[in-house]
Amino acid sequence: MFNRARKKVNINRQTGAKGEEFAVTYLKNKGFKIKERNFRTRWGEIDIIAQKGEHTHFVEVKTRTTNDYGHPLESLPFYRVERLKKMALWYATRFKLTENRLHLSLLGISWGPQDPKVFFVEDIIS
């Protein structure tokens, strides 16, 4: 019983890591410069911090292999958005980015048997 649960956690982590790698490549191809990956704060982790001009994007990456538990863009609950806001403001203050435009972004990846489909929402709270 515990081995099955442990395997599922490992598979989920592998899927997440694969999705983040794909997201970094996608963002670079769109002209973003990756500033940080898996940046940890006391409130949690920011998957990707990317810069494009004067815009700083705090990107949450959600990867799904099936839609059994919903679409990747549906998988960011309100409390995670609030935490992401807090982490983004802390980061911007700490690294003096307050003159930049800050964006909370969501990059969803549907990874099925075909090529992955990417859904990028550049500003989830505007």
C-alpha positions as CSV (number, residue, x, y, z in Angstrom):
1,M,0.0,0.0,0.0
2,F,2.7,2.5,0.9
3,N,4.8,1.6,-2.1
4,R,2.0,2.4,-4.4
5,A,1.5,5.8,-2.8
6,R,5.2,6.5,-3.0
7,K,5.4,5.5,-6.7
8,K,2.5,7.9,-7.4
9,V,4.3,10.8,-5.7
10,N,7.4,10.0,-7.6
11,I,5.5,9.9,-10.9
12,N,3.8,13.2,-10.1
13,R,7.2,14.8,-9.3
14,Q,8.7,13.5,-12.5
15,T,5.7,14.9,-14.5
16,G,6.0,18.2,-12.7
17,A,9.8,18.4,-13.4
18,K,9.3,17.5,-17.0
19,G,6.6,20.2,-17.3
20,E,8.8,22.8,-15.7
21,E,11.6,22.0,-18.2
22,F,9.2,22.3,-21.0
23,A,7.8,25.6,-19.6
24,V,11.3,27.1,-19.4
25,T,12.0,26.2,-23.1
26,Y,8.6,27.6,-24.1
27,L,9.2,30.9,-22.2
28,K,12.7,31.3,-23.7
29,N,11.2,30.8,-27.2
30,K,8.7,33.6,-26.4
31,G,11.5,36.0,-25.6
32,F,11.6,35.7,-21.8
33,K,14.8,35.6,-19.8
34,I,14.6,33.1,-16.9
35,K,15.8,34.8,-13.7
36,E,15.0,32.1,-11.1
37,R,13.7,28.6,-10.9
38,N,12.1,26.9,-7.9
39,F,12.7,30.0,-5.8
40,R,11.8,29.2,-2.2
41,T,10.3,31.6,0.3
42,R,8.8,31.1,3.8
43,W,5.4,30.9,2.1
44,G,6.2,28.4,-0.6
45,E,8.0,28.1,-3.9
46,I,7.7,30.1,-7.1
47,D,8.2,27.8,-10.0
48,I,9.7,30.3,-12.5
49,I,10.5,34.0,-12.3
50,A,10.9,35.4,-15.8
51,Q,11.7,38.8,-17.2
52,K,10.6,40.3,-20.5
53,G,11.5,44.0,-20.9
54,E,10.3,45.8,-17.8
55,H,7.8,43.1,-17.0
56,T,8.5,40.5,-14.3
57,H,6.4,37.3,-14.4
58,F,6.0,35.0,-11.5
59,V,4.9,31.8,-13.2
60,E,3.1,28.9,-11.7
61,V,3.4,25.8,-13.8
62,K,0.7,23.1,-13.8
63,T,1.2,19.9,-15.8
64,R,-1.4,17.3,-16.4
65,T,-1.2,14.0,-18.2
66,T,-5.0,13.6,-18.2
67,N,-8.0,15.8,-17.5
68,D,-9.4,13.4,-14.9
69,Y,-8.8,15.9,-12.2
70,G,-9.5,19.0,-14.3
71,H,-7.8,21.1,-16.9
72,P,-4.3,22.5,-15.8
73,L,-5.7,26.0,-15.8
74,E,-8.4,25.0,-13.3
75,S,-5.9,23.6,-10.8
76,L,-4.8,26.8,-9.0
77,P,-7.0,27.4,-5.9
78,F,-7.6,30.9,-4.5
79,Y,-5.2,30.3,-1.5
80,R,-2.3,29.5,-3.9
81,V,-3.0,32.7,-5.8
82,E,-2.9,34.7,-2.5
83,R,0.4,33.0,-1.5
84,L,1.9,33.6,-5.0
85,K,1.0,37.3,-4.6
86,K,2.7,37.5,-1.2
87,M,5.8,35.7,-2.6
88,A,5.9,38.0,-5.7
89,L,5.7,41.2,-3.6
90,W,8.4,39.9,-1.2
91,Y,10.7,39.1,-4.1
92,A,10.1,42.4,-5.9
93,T,10.8,44.3,-2.7
94,R,13.9,42.3,-1.8
95,F,15.4,42.6,-5.3
96,K,14.2,46.2,-5.9
97,L,11.9,45.4,-8.8
98,T,9.2,47.7,-7.6
99,E,9.5,49.9,-10.7
100,N,8.8,46.8,-12.9
101,R,5.4,45.7,-13.9
102,L,4.7,42.5,-11.9
103,H,2.5,39.7,-13.3
104,L,1.3,36.5,-11.7
105,S,1.2,34.0,-14.6
106,L,-0.1,30.5,-15.0
107,L,1.4,28.1,-17.6
108,G,-0.7,25.0,-18.0
109,I,0.6,22.0,-19.9
110,S,-1.6,19.1,-21.1
111,W,0.7,16.2,-21.8
112,G,-1.2,13.5,-23.4
113,P,-0.2,10.8,-26.0
114,Q,0.2,13.6,-28.6
115,D,2.5,16.7,-28.4
116,P,1.9,18.8,-25.3
117,K,-0.5,21.6,-25.4
118,V,0.5,24.8,-23.7
119,F,-1.9,27.4,-22.2
120,F,-0.2,30.5,-21.0
121,V,-2.1,33.2,-19.1
122,E,0.3,36.1,-18.6
123,D,-1.7,37.9,-15.9
124,I,-4.1,35.9,-13.8
125,I,-5.4,38.7,-11.5
126,S,-5.9,41.6,-13.9
